[in-house]
Amino acid sequence: MASEQSQRMRPERRLVQKVVGYVVDHGRLLVFTHDDVALEIAGVQVPAGTLEPGESPAEAVVREVLEETGRRTRVVRDLGVERYDVRPSKNEVHERHFFQLELIDELALDRWSAGEDHPSDGGAPQRWTCWWSPMEHAHVLCAGFGARLGQLVLGNDDEAPAQAV
């Protein structure tokens, strides 16, 4: 009986539409870590974010990559959708639309600083360090971000085979 009451008292989890971008270049994956948040808390991430009203998932992922890394990209392929339960951090389930992207402009940097001066959640400015990780190290992605790595299709310039995680 007590478990029935706790089930009824528990607030419903909110479903939030998200996008995740795998930017691939020469067998490497674009990743980042937060400069002011411990690695044990934020982990290694790929560009990702929330869909805005009226925006398609493909439009959102290109926007998020630009906002988070300063790099212009285009969608190569849709890799599907996964659900990720964010509890206990938030009472949400993220419905994540995964995409493989490629750079529009050639990138000379191996590592660079990026961030958001005005995050959409209204929080403090955030800074992070972006870099190109060899595909064979992509298993280090945190919080379910590696869920669709096995769906990547790598071309001639992307020598490293995709690894499912």
C-alpha positions, 0 to 999 in steps of 0.5 A: 500500500505504501508503494502505491501511495508513493507511486501516486505522489511521485511527479510525472517525468517531463519528456524533453526533445533533445538533439545530439551531434556527432561531428566526425572529421578524419576518423575523429569525433568532436568532443568537449569538457567543461572548464569550470566543472569537474570531469567527474561531474560533467564528463566528456560530452558532444554537442547537444541541446534542446529543440526550440519551438518550430525547429526541426531536429536537424536544424537544432543540431546544426544550431547547437554545434555552432553555439557550443563549438563555433564550428559550422556543420551540415547533417550527413545522416539521421542516426535515430532516437534514444530515450535517456532517463535523467533522474535523479539529476532532473525529473525528465526523460530526454528523447534524443535525436542523434545525427552525424555531421561534417564540417562545412569549413576546414578546421586547422585547430586540434583544441580550442576554447568555446562557451556560452556567455548567455546560456538558454537556462539563464545560468552563469556563463560557461566555458569549455575546451573542444578537441578532436578525439580519436574514434577509438576513444569515443567510449568515454562519452558521459550520460548516454551520449555514446548511444548511437556511435555504432550507427556512424558511417565513416568514409575514406577520410575517416580511417578508424572504424566506428565502435559500438558502445 
